[in-house]
């Protein structure tokens, strides 16, 4: 079993907290069908380091404690994050950052679209479409641009990959 040293645990905690804070600060647009969850940009961290899978899953779960959809969002919203995060990390050597962002868009559109249909009853395709639009704007447009710019900064790259296993 892989050990978590204090540096890795701190990084996981900070990223999880950042996800929660960004979601709650923009709570008015972070939940339900029409959502622009800016914290989802952080999903692209999974492209660089597997520790971010845990961080973002925890962050999403905690942020969803405040969701108007309640326990359902805590379960399905967190599952969507976990699935997308794992897929991004597992496929990272074979896909571009833009493709990684589209994994987030698709996964959330389908899972959150189904979630909203089951709770509120709105048509699935409408829900999936609205979620996809918000995810695309936040992750594919905003997130990819942000990470392309920050990716040029060696200090930033060292911070987001610190403690990771470079050989995996």
N, C-alpha and C positions, 0 to 999 in steps of 0.2 A: 504494500500500500504506500502510496506517495505521501510524503510528509509535507505539512503546511508549516512553514516557518513564519515568524512574526511579520516579515516583509510581505509575504504572499497574503497572509490574513488581513493585513492592513490595506493592501491594494484591493482585495475583494470587498472589504467593508466600505472603503471610500467610493468605489464604483457603484456599489449597491445604494449607498446613501445619496450619491449624485443622481442616480436614476429616480429615486423617490422624491428628492427635492425638486428636480426639474419637472416631474410629473405634477406634483402638488402646486408648484408655483403657477403652472399653466393648467390647473385643474378644470377650468371652465371649457377648455377645448381638448382635454385629455381622455375623456370617457364617452361611452355610447357610440352610436353609429357614425356620426360626423365627428371625427376626432383627428386632432393634429397633436400627437403625443411626441413632443420634441425630444424627450428622453430616449426615444427609439433610435436616434442617431447613434447612441452608445452601442447598439447591437453590432456595429461594424468593428468594435474592439475584439470581437470573437474571431475575426479574420487574422488577428495577430497573436492571440494568446488564449489558451484553453481556460485559464483562471477566470476569464470574463464570462464564461458560460455560467458558472456558479454565481458570480456577482450580479449579473443581470437577471437571473432567475429569482434570486432573493429580492433584488430591488423591485422587480415587477410584482412579486407576491405582496410585498409590503405596500407598494403604491396602490395595489388593488384592494387593500383593506378599506380604502376610502371610496371605492367605486360605487356608484348608485345601483349597479347590478349585483352587488353583494357577493355572497359565497361563490356564485356561479363564475364571476369574473376572476375571483381568486384562483379557482381551479383551471378554467379554460384559458384565461388570459395568460396565466403563468405557464400553462402547457404550451401555448403558442410560442412564447418566448423561449422556453427550453428547447423545443423542437427546432426552431429557426437557428438558435445559437449553436446547437450541436451540428446541424447541417452545414452551417458556415464554416465552423472549425474543421470538420471532417473533409470538406470539399475545397478548402482554401488553396491548396496547391494546384488545383485544376480549374479554378474560376477567377474572374476578375473581381475587384471590389464592387463594381456596378452589379455584376451578377449576384454577388453576396447580398447586396441591398435588395435585390428582387426576390430573394428567398424570404426575407423578412416581410416584404409586401404580400407575397402570395400566401405564406403561412398564416399571417394575421388576417388577411381578407377571408380566407376559408374558415378558420377556426372561430374568429370573432364574429364573422358573418353568421355562422351557425348558432353561436351563443346568443346573439341579439335576437335572431329569429325565434329561438326557443323561449327566451324570456319576455320579449316585447311582442313578438308575432309579426313583425314587419317582414316582407318578402326577403328571402335569402340573397338574391342577386342584388337587390338594392343595398342591403347591409354590407355585403362583400364589396360592392363598388365604392361605397362611401369610405369604408375602412381602407381599401386599396388606394384611393386618392390621397387620403391623409398620410398613409405610410409612405407612398411614393414621394410626396412633397417633402416629408421630414427626413426619410432615410436615403432615398435614391438621389434626390436633388440636394437637400441640405447636408445630409451626412456624408455623401461621397465627396462633395466639394470640400467640406470641413476636413475630412481625413486625408484628402489629396494635399491640401495645404499643410496640415500638421505633420503629414508623413515626411515632409522635407526637413523637419526639425529633429535633429539627432537626439536632443535631450528628451523631447516628447516620446520619440520611439523607444528610447531606453526605459522611460517610465512605464509605458504600457506593456512592455514585454519583460520587465524585471521579474525574475523568479520563475519564468517559464522554462519549460524543457524544450530547447531549440531542436532537439533531434526527433521529436514526435511528428 
